[in-house]
Amino acid sequence: QVHLVESGGGLVQAGAFLRLSCVASGRTFSNYVMAWFRQAPGKEREFVAGITWTGVGKIYADSVQGRFTISRDNAKNTVYLQMNTLKPEDTAVYYCASSRGLTRYVRDYAYWGQGTQVTVSS
């Protein structure tokens, strides 16, 4: 029901910044929670940030709190992840996903994008 496409990943040095975008198709976009997850090599997919349909409710993983900011523009069917002060530990494939509710668990998200690679060098 929802198609998600991420973009904005790349190779940067530690301390740099990137902004990821996720464009969603589907008439129910504004009714969905949107979130970002990431998966590093050899690790399980983990929650990064989530945002409610209003854009007021936001949650973040402790590891990115204060550095990353999630936002959405429902008129453009787009969710963003502004990533500042990037660290090598942030290296992963980043995925956007949608859910009926704001949670931190992979199992609660029904729709996923294809992922975009973020690599942070030391």
DSSP file with accessible surface (Angstrom, degrees, kcal/mol):
  #  RESIDUE AA STRUCTURE BP1 BP2  ACC     N-H-->O    O-->H-N    N-H-->O    O-->H-N    TCO  KAPPA ALPHA  PHI   PSI    X-CA   Y-CA   Z-CA
    1    1 A Q              0   0  163      0, 0.0     2,-0.4     0, 0.0    27,-0.2   0.000 360.0 360.0 360.0 -25.4    0.0    0.0    0.0
    2    2 A V        -     0   0   16     24,-0.1     2,-0.5    25,-0.1   110,-0.2  -0.992 360.0-161.5-128.3 130.5    3.0    2.3    0.6
    3    3 A H  E     -A   25   0A 119     22,-1.5    22,-2.2    -2,-0.4     2,-0.4  -0.949  12.1-167.6-112.0 126.7    6.1    2.6   -1.6
    4    4 A L  E     -A   24   0A   2     -2,-0.5   110,-0.5   108,-0.4     2,-0.4  -0.943   8.3-174.0-120.4 135.7    9.1    4.2    0.0
    5    5 A V  E     -A   23   0A  62     18,-1.8    18,-2.4    -2,-0.4     2,-0.2  -0.973   9.9-158.2-132.4 118.2   12.3    5.4   -1.8
    6    6 A E  E     +A   22   0A   6     -2,-0.4     2,-0.3    16,-0.2    16,-0.2  -0.575  16.7 164.4 -91.5 156.9   15.3    6.7    0.2
    7    7 A S  E     +A   21   0A  62     14,-2.1    14,-2.6    -2,-0.2   109,-0.1  -0.964  39.1  72.2-157.8 167.1   18.1    8.9   -1.1
    8    8 A G        +     0   0   38     -2,-0.3    11,-0.3     1,-0.3    14,-0.0   0.351  58.8 134.0 107.2  -5.0   20.9   11.1    0.2
    9    9 A G        +     0   0   28     12,-0.1     2,-0.3     9,-0.1    -1,-0.3  -0.183  22.5 133.3 -70.5 169.8   23.4    8.6    1.4
   10   10 A G  E     -d  118   0B  29    107,-0.7   109,-2.7   106,-0.1     2,-0.5  -0.987  54.8 -64.6 172.5-172.8   27.1    8.8    0.6
   11   11 A L  E     +d  119   0B 129     -2,-0.3     2,-0.3   107,-0.2   109,-0.2  -0.922  55.3 158.1-106.4 121.3   30.7    8.7    1.8
   12   12 A V  E     -d  120   0B  27    107,-2.7   109,-2.7    -2,-0.5     2,-0.2  -0.895  37.9-106.8-136.9 165.5   31.8   11.4    4.3
   13   13 A Q  E >   -d  121   0B 141     -2,-0.3     3,-2.1   107,-0.2    73,-0.2  -0.583  52.0 -79.0 -90.4 157.0   34.4   12.0    6.9
   14   14 A A  T 3  S+     0   0   50    107,-2.2    73,-0.2     1,-0.3    -1,-0.1  -0.261 119.1  30.0 -53.5 137.0   33.8   11.9   10.6
   15   15 A G  T 3  S+     0   0   50     71,-3.0    70,-0.5     1,-0.3    -1,-0.3   0.228  96.7 114.0  94.4 -12.4   32.2   15.2   11.8
   16   16 A A    <   -     0   0   32     -3,-2.1    70,-2.5    70,-0.2    -1,-0.3  -0.119  57.2-128.1 -81.2-177.3   30.5   15.8    8.5
   17   17 A F        -     0   0  142     67,-0.2     2,-0.3    68,-0.2    67,-0.2  -0.934  19.3-176.8-135.3 156.9   26.7   15.9    7.9
   18   18 A L  E     - B   0  83A  27     65,-2.2    65,-3.3    -2,-0.3     2,-0.5  -0.980  16.0-145.0-145.2 153.6   24.2   14.3    5.5
   19   19 A R  E     - B   0  82A 133     -2,-0.3     2,-0.3   -11,-0.3    63,-0.2  -0.980  15.7-158.3-123.2 120.1   20.5   14.7    5.0
   20   20 A L  E     - B   0  81A   0     61,-2.6    61,-2.1    -2,-0.5     2,-0.3  -0.694   6.2-159.9 -92.3 147.4   18.5   11.6    3.9
   21   21 A S  E     -AB   7  80A  21    -14,-2.6   -14,-2.1    -2,-0.3     2,-0.4  -0.947   8.2-166.9-126.0 149.6   15.2   11.8    2.2
   22   22 A a  E     -AB   6  79A   0     57,-2.0    57,-2.3    -2,-0.3     2,-0.5  -0.955   7.4-160.1-137.6 115.6   12.4    9.3    1.8
   23   23 A V  E     -AB   5  78A  77    -18,-2.4   -18,-1.8    -2,-0.4     2,-0.4  -0.847  11.4-160.4 -98.8 129.0    9.6    9.9   -0.6
   24   24 A A  E     -A    4   0A   3     53,-3.1     2,-0.4    -2,-0.5   -20,-0.2  -0.864   6.7-156.8-112.1 141.5    6.4    7.9   -0.1
   25   25 A S  E     +A    3   0A  58    -22,-2.2   -22,-1.5    -2,-0.4     2,-0.1  -0.924  47.8  84.0-113.9 142.8    3.6    7.1   -2.5
   26   26 A G  S >  S-     0   0   30     -2,-0.4     3,-1.4   -24,-0.2   -24,-0.1  -0.257  74.0-110.3 135.1 139.8    0.1    6.3   -1.3
   27   27 A R  T 3  S+     0   0  241      1,-0.3     3,-0.3   -26,-0.1    -1,-0.1   0.612 113.0  57.7 -73.7 -13.0   -2.9    8.3   -0.3
   28   28 A T  T >   +     0   0   30    -27,-0.2     3,-1.7     1,-0.2     4,-0.3   0.237  69.2 114.8 -99.8  13.6   -2.6    7.3    3.4
   29   29 A F  G X  S+     0   0    3     -3,-1.4     3,-1.9     1,-0.3    -1,-0.2   0.881  72.1  54.4 -50.9 -47.7    0.9    8.7    3.9
   30   30 A S  G 3  S+     0   0   48      1,-0.3    -1,-0.3    -3,-0.3    -2,-0.1   0.666 103.2  58.0 -66.5 -15.4   -0.2   11.4    6.3
   31   31 A N  G <  S+     0   0   98     -3,-1.7     2,-0.4     2,-0.1    -1,-0.3   0.441  94.2  87.1 -91.9  -1.0   -1.8    8.9    8.6
   32   32 A Y  S <  S-     0   0    7     -3,-1.9     2,-0.3    -4,-0.3    68,-0.2  -0.780  75.4-125.7-105.1 142.6    1.4    6.8    9.1
   33   33 A V  E     -E   99   0B   1     66,-2.9    66,-2.2    -2,-0.4     2,-0.4  -0.623  30.7-151.5 -70.4 139.8    4.2    7.1   11.5
   34   34 A M  E     +EF  98  51B   1     17,-2.3    17,-2.9    -2,-0.3     2,-0.3  -0.940  18.7 174.2-118.0 143.9    7.5    7.3    9.6
   35   35 A A  E     -EF  97  50B   0     62,-2.5    62,-2.3    -2,-0.4     2,-0.4  -0.954  25.8-132.4-145.4 161.4   10.8    6.1   10.9
   36   36 A W  E     +EF  96  49B   0     13,-3.3    12,-2.7    -2,-0.3    13,-1.7  -0.967  23.5 177.8-116.3 134.5   14.4    5.5   10.1
   37   37 A F  E     -EF  95  47B   0     58,-2.9    58,-2.9    -2,-0.4     2,-0.3  -0.850   9.5-157.0-122.7 165.0   16.3    2.3   10.8
   38   38 A R  E     -EF  94  46B  11      8,-2.4     8,-3.0    -2,-0.3     2,-0.4  -0.989   5.8-161.3-143.4 154.5   19.8    1.3   10.0
   39   39 A Q  E     -E   93   0B  62     54,-2.1    54,-2.3    -2,-0.3     6,-0.2  -0.950   7.0-163.0-140.3 116.4   21.8   -1.9    9.6
   40   40 A A    >   -     0   0   22     -2,-0.4     3,-2.3     4,-0.4    52,-0.1  -0.590  44.9 -75.5 -91.3 157.9   25.5   -2.2    9.8
   41   41 A P  T 3  S+     0   0  118      0, 0.0    -1,-0.1     0, 0.0     3,-0.1  -0.273 119.0   8.1 -55.1 130.4   27.4   -5.3    8.5
   42   42 A G  T 3  S+     0   0   92      1,-0.2     2,-0.3    -3,-0.1    -3,-0.0   0.493 113.3  99.1  78.2   3.0   27.0   -8.2   10.8
   43   43 A K  S <  S-     0   0  148     -3,-2.3    -1,-0.2     1,-0.0     2,-0.1  -0.827  74.6-106.4-121.2 160.7   24.4   -6.5   13.0
   44   44 A E        -     0   0  172     -2,-0.3    -4,-0.4     1,-0.1     2,-0.2  -0.438  48.4 -87.1 -79.7 157.2   20.7   -6.5   13.2
   45   45 A R        -     0   0   72     -6,-0.2     2,-0.3    -2,-0.1    -6,-0.2  -0.437  52.0-164.2 -65.1 134.3   18.6   -3.7   12.0
   46   46 A E  E     -F   38   0B  88     -8,-3.0    -8,-2.4    -2,-0.2     2,-0.1  -0.921  21.5-104.5-127.8 150.8   18.1   -1.0   14.7
   47   47 A F  E     +F   37   0B  15     57,-0.4   -10,-0.2    -2,-0.3     3,-0.1  -0.423  34.3 170.0 -70.3 140.5   15.8    1.9   15.2
   48   48 A V  E     -     0   0B   0    -12,-2.7    13,-2.6     1,-0.3     2,-0.3   0.726  59.8 -22.5-115.1 -54.7   17.2    5.4   14.6
   49   49 A A  E     -FG  36  60B   0    -13,-1.7   -13,-3.3    11,-0.2    -1,-0.3  -0.987  51.4-164.4-160.9 151.0   14.3    7.9   14.7
   50   50 A G  E     -FG  35  59B   0      9,-2.3     9,-1.9    -2,-0.3     2,-0.3  -0.974   1.9-165.5-140.9 156.5   10.6    8.0   14.3
   51   51 A I  E     -FG  34  58B   1    -17,-2.9   -17,-2.3    -2,-0.3     7,-0.2  -1.000  18.4-125.9-145.3 139.2    7.9   10.8   13.8
   52   52 A T    >   -     0   0   23      5,-2.3     3,-0.9    -2,-0.3   -20,-0.1  -0.219  38.3 -97.4 -76.9 173.5    4.2   10.9   14.0
   53   53 A W  T 3  S+     0   0  124      1,-0.3    21,-0.1   -22,-0.2   -21,-0.1   0.765 124.6  51.4 -64.2 -27.3    1.8   12.0   11.3
   54   54 A T  T 3  S-     0   0   86    -23,-0.1    -1,-0.3     3,-0.0    18,-0.1   0.663 105.1-127.7 -81.9 -18.5    1.6   15.5   12.9
   55   55 A G  S <  S+     0   0   22     -3,-0.9    -2,-0.1     2,-0.2    17,-0.1   0.406  87.8  97.2  84.0  -2.3    5.3   15.9   13.1
   56   56 A V        +     0   0  126      1,-0.1     2,-0.5    -5,-0.0    -3,-0.0   0.896  67.1  68.3 -85.8 -44.4    5.1   16.8   16.8
   57   57 A G        +     0   0   26      2,-0.0    -5,-2.3     0, 0.0     2,-0.3  -0.667  64.5 164.7 -82.2 123.7    5.8   13.4   18.3
   58   58 A K  E     -G   51   0B  86     -2,-0.5     2,-0.3    -7,-0.2    -7,-0.2  -0.995  15.6-174.9-138.6 143.6    9.4   12.3   17.8
   59   59 A I  E     -G   50   0B  40     -9,-1.9    -9,-2.3    -2,-0.3     2,-0.3  -0.982   6.8-167.7-135.7 151.9   11.6    9.6   19.3
   60   60 A Y  E     -G   49   0B  24     -2,-0.3   -11,-0.2   -11,-0.2     2,-0.2  -0.955  28.5-105.8-136.0 152.0   15.3    8.9   18.8
   61   61 A A    >>  -     0   0   13    -13,-2.6     3,-1.6    -2,-0.3     4,-1.2  -0.502  36.8-118.8 -68.2 147.2   17.8    6.2   19.6
   62   62 A D  T 34 S+     0   0  147      1,-0.3     3,-0.3     2,-0.2    -1,-0.1   0.853 111.5  63.0 -57.4 -33.5   20.1    7.2   22.4
   63   63 A S  T 34 S+     0   0   57      1,-0.2    -1,-0.3     3,-0.0   -15,-0.1   0.691 113.9  31.4 -68.8 -18.2   23.1    6.8   20.1
   64   64 A V  T X> S+     0   0    0     -3,-1.6     3,-2.4   -16,-0.2     4,-2.4   0.461  83.7 129.2-117.9  -4.8   21.8    9.6   17.8
   65   65 A Q  T 3< S+     0   0  116     -4,-1.2     4,-0.1    -3,-0.3   -16,-0.0  -0.287  81.4  14.0 -55.4 128.1   20.0   11.9   20.3
   66   66 A G  T 34 S+     0   0   74      2,-0.5    -1,-0.3     1,-0.1     3,-0.1   0.225 125.7  60.4  90.1 -15.2   21.2   15.4   19.8
   67   67 A R  T <4 S+     0   0   31     -3,-2.4    17,-1.8     1,-0.2     2,-0.3   0.718  97.7  52.6-110.2 -37.0   22.9   14.7   16.5
   68   68 A F  E  <  -C   83   0A   4     -4,-2.4    -2,-0.5    15,-0.2     2,-0.4  -0.796  60.7-165.2-105.7 148.3   20.1   13.5   14.2
   69   69 A T  E     -C   82   0A  64     13,-2.4    13,-3.0    -2,-0.3     2,-0.4  -0.991   4.8-157.2-134.0 126.2   16.8   15.3   13.5
   70   70 A I  E     +C   81   0A   0     -2,-0.4     2,-0.3    11,-0.2    11,-0.2  -0.812  22.1 160.1-100.5 142.0   13.8   13.6   11.9
   71   71 A S  E     -C   80   0A  48      9,-1.8     9,-3.0    -2,-0.4     2,-0.3  -0.956  20.0-150.5-150.6 166.7   11.2   15.7   10.1
   72   72 A R  E     -C   79   0A  31     -2,-0.3     2,-0.5     7,-0.2     7,-0.2  -0.996  11.7-157.8-145.4 151.1    8.4   15.3    7.6
   73   73 A D  E > > -C   78   0A  55      5,-3.0     5,-2.0    -2,-0.3     3,-1.0  -0.901  10.2-173.0-126.4  97.0    6.7   17.3    4.9
   74   74 A N  G > 5S+     0   0   47     -2,-0.5     3,-0.7     1,-0.3    -1,-0.1   0.802  82.8  62.5 -65.3 -29.6    3.3   15.7    4.3
   75   75 A A  G 3 5S+     0   0   96      1,-0.2    -1,-0.3    -3,-0.1   -45,-0.0   0.804 114.0  35.6 -63.8 -28.7    2.5   18.0    1.4
   76   76 A K  G < 5S-     0   0  135     -3,-1.0    -1,-0.2     2,-0.2    -2,-0.2   0.346 106.6-126.3-103.3   2.7    5.6   16.5   -0.4
   77   77 A N  T < 5 +     0   0   55     -3,-0.7   -53,-3.1    -4,-0.4     2,-0.4   0.885  66.8 134.6  52.3  44.0    5.1   13.0    1.0
   78   78 A T  E   < -BC  23  73A  11     -5,-2.0    -5,-3.0   -55,-0.2     2,-0.4  -0.969  43.1-164.1-131.8 138.6    8.7   13.2    2.2
   79   79 A V  E     -BC  22  72A   0    -57,-2.3   -57,-2.0    -2,-0.4     2,-0.3  -0.950  16.1-158.8-117.0 141.1   10.5   12.3    5.5
   80   80 A Y  E     -BC  21  71A  31     -9,-3.0    -9,-1.8    -2,-0.4     2,-0.4  -0.861  15.0-161.6-120.5 153.4   13.9   13.6    6.2
   81   81 A L  E     -BC  20  70A   0    -61,-2.1   -61,-2.6    -2,-0.3     2,-0.6  -0.907  11.0-161.1-132.2 105.4   16.8   12.6    8.5
   82   82 A Q  E     -BC  19  69A  53    -13,-3.0   -13,-2.4    -2,-0.4     2,-0.6  -0.788  10.6-166.0 -85.2 120.0   19.3   15.3    9.1
   83   83 A M  E     +BC  18  68A   0    -65,-3.3   -65,-2.2    -2,-0.6     2,-0.3  -0.937   9.7 178.2-114.8 114.1   22.5   13.7   10.4
   84   84 A N        +     0   0   61    -17,-1.8   -67,-0.2    -2,-0.6   -68,-0.1  -0.755  59.8  18.4-112.7 160.7   25.1   15.9   12.0
   85   85 A T  S    S-     0   0   85    -70,-0.5    -1,-0.2    -2,-0.3   -68,-0.2   0.926  85.1-155.9  47.3  54.2   28.5   15.2   13.6
   86   86 A L        -     0   0    2    -70,-2.5   -71,-3.0    -3,-0.3   -70,-0.2  -0.280   9.0-159.0 -65.0 144.8   28.6   11.9   11.9
   87   87 A K    >   -     0   0   85    -73,-0.2     3,-2.4   -72,-0.1     4,-0.3  -0.850  32.4-110.8-119.8 156.3   30.7    9.1   13.5
   88   88 A P  G >  S+     0   0   45      0, 0.0     3,-1.9     0, 0.0    32,-0.3   0.842 117.6  65.6 -54.1 -31.5   32.2    6.0   12.0
   89   89 A E  G 3  S+     0   0  131      1,-0.3   -49,-0.0   -49,-0.0    -3,-0.0   0.628  89.4  66.7 -66.2 -14.2   29.7    4.1   14.1
   90   90 A D  G <  S+     0   0    1     -3,-2.4    -1,-0.3    30,-0.0     2,-0.2   0.526  71.1 121.4 -82.2  -8.0   26.9    5.6   12.1
   91   91 A T    <   +     0   0   35     -3,-1.9     2,-0.3    -4,-0.3    28,-0.2  -0.401  41.1 104.5 -60.5 124.1   28.1    3.6    9.0
   92   92 A A  E    S- H   0 118B   2     26,-2.1    26,-2.6    -2,-0.2     2,-0.6  -0.966  77.0 -79.3-179.2 169.9   25.2    1.5    7.8
   93   93 A V  E     -EH  39 117B  34    -54,-2.3   -54,-2.1    -2,-0.3     2,-0.5  -0.850  48.9-145.9 -86.5 127.6   22.5    1.1    5.3
   94   94 A Y  E     -EH  38 116B   0     22,-3.0    22,-2.0    -2,-0.6     2,-0.4  -0.842  16.6-171.4-102.7 131.1   19.7    3.4    6.3
   95   95 A Y  E     -E   37   0B  36    -58,-2.9   -58,-2.9    -2,-0.5     2,-0.3  -0.931  14.2-145.7-120.1 141.3   16.1    2.4    5.7
   96   96 A a  E     +E   36   0B   0     -2,-0.4    17,-2.2   -60,-0.2     2,-0.3  -0.791  25.1 177.1 -99.9 153.3   12.9    4.4    6.0
   97   97 A A  E     -EI  35 112B   0    -62,-2.3   -62,-2.5    -2,-0.3     2,-0.4  -0.973  19.7-136.4-150.8 160.1    9.7    2.6    7.1
   98   98 A S  E     +EI  34 111B   0     13,-1.9    13,-1.3    -2,-0.3    12,-1.2  -0.942  21.8 169.6-127.1 149.1    6.1    3.3    7.9
   99   99 A S  E     -E   33   0B   9    -66,-2.2   -66,-2.9    -2,-0.4    10,-0.1  -0.951  43.1-119.6-148.8 162.4    3.8    2.1   10.7
  100  100 A R  S    S+     0   0  155      8,-0.5     2,-0.3    -2,-0.3     9,-0.1   0.725 100.2  29.4 -76.4 -23.0    0.4    2.7   12.3
  101  101 A G  S    S-     0   0   29      7,-0.3     2,-0.9   -68,-0.1    -1,-0.1  -0.929  89.3-100.8-137.2 162.3    2.1    3.6   15.6
  102  102 A L        +     0   0   53     -2,-0.3     2,-0.3   -52,-0.1   -50,-0.1  -0.721  60.3 141.0 -88.6 105.5    5.3    5.1   16.9
  103  103 A T        -     0   0   36     -2,-0.9   -44,-0.1     2,-0.1    -4,-0.0  -0.848  55.1-129.5-136.3 173.2    7.5    2.3   18.1
  104  104 A R  S    S+     0   0  108     -2,-0.3     2,-0.5   -57,-0.1   -57,-0.4   0.248  74.1 103.1-106.1  11.4   11.2    1.3   18.1
  105  105 A Y    >   -     0   0  125      1,-0.1     3,-1.6   -59,-0.1     4,-0.3  -0.820  63.7-145.4-112.3 132.7   10.7   -2.2   16.8
  106  106 A V  G >  S+     0   0   59     -2,-0.5     3,-1.9     1,-0.3    -1,-0.1   0.876  99.3  63.3 -53.6 -41.7   11.3   -3.6   13.3
  107  107 A R  G 3  S+     0   0  193      1,-0.3    -1,-0.3    -3,-0.0    -3,-0.0   0.684  95.6  60.0 -62.6 -18.8    8.3   -6.0   13.6
  108  108 A D  G <  S+     0   0   63     -3,-1.6     2,-0.6    -9,-0.0    -8,-0.5   0.508  88.1  84.9 -88.7  -3.9    5.9   -3.1   13.9
  109  109 A Y    <   -     0   0   10     -3,-1.9   -10,-0.2    -4,-0.3     3,-0.0  -0.883  50.5-178.2-107.6 122.7    6.7   -1.5   10.5
  110  110 A A        +     0   0   74    -12,-1.2     2,-0.4    -2,-0.6   -11,-0.1   0.742  65.2  51.9 -90.9 -26.8    4.9   -2.9    7.5
  111  111 A Y  E     -I   98   0B  47    -13,-1.3   -13,-1.9  -110,-0.0     2,-0.3  -0.948  62.6-179.5-123.6 136.9    6.5   -0.9    4.7
  112  112 A W  E     -I   97   0B  70     -2,-0.4  -108,-0.4   -15,-0.2   -15,-0.2  -0.955  20.4-132.9-135.6 147.2   10.2   -0.4    3.9
  113  113 A G        -     0   0   12    -17,-2.2  -108,-0.2    -2,-0.3     3,-0.1  -0.265  36.7-103.3 -84.0-179.0   12.3    1.4    1.4
  114  114 A Q        -     0   0  109   -110,-0.5  -109,-0.1     1,-0.1   -19,-0.1   0.637  62.5-116.1 -84.0 -15.1   15.3   -0.2   -0.4
  115  115 A G        -     0   0   13    -19,-0.1     2,-0.4     1,-0.1   -20,-0.2   0.099  16.0-126.5  96.4 151.6   17.9    1.5    1.8
  116  116 A T  E     - H   0  94B  21    -22,-2.0   -22,-3.0  -109,-0.1     2,-0.3  -0.999  25.6-119.2-136.2 135.3   20.6    4.0    1.2
  117  117 A Q  E     - H   0  93B  89     -2,-0.4  -107,-0.7   -24,-0.2     2,-0.5  -0.572  24.2-172.8 -81.2 130.8   24.3    3.5    2.2
  118  118 A V  E     -dH  10  92B   0    -26,-2.6   -26,-2.1    -2,-0.3     2,-0.5  -0.989   5.4-177.7-119.5 122.1   25.9    5.9    4.6
  119  119 A T  E     -d   11   0B  50   -109,-2.7  -107,-2.7    -2,-0.5     2,-0.5  -0.984   6.3-169.4-124.0 125.2   29.7    5.5    5.1
  120  120 A V  E     -d   12   0B   6     -2,-0.5  -107,-0.2   -32,-0.3     2,-0.2  -0.955  11.0-154.1-117.3 116.9   31.6    7.6    7.6
  121  121 A S  E      d   13   0B  46   -109,-2.7  -107,-2.2    -2,-0.5    -2,-0.0  -0.559 360.0 360.0 -90.1 155.0   35.4    7.4    7.5
  122  122 A S              0   0  138     -2,-0.2    -1,-0.1  -109,-0.2   -35,-0.0  -0.399 360.0 360.0 -78.2 360.0   37.7    8.1   10.4
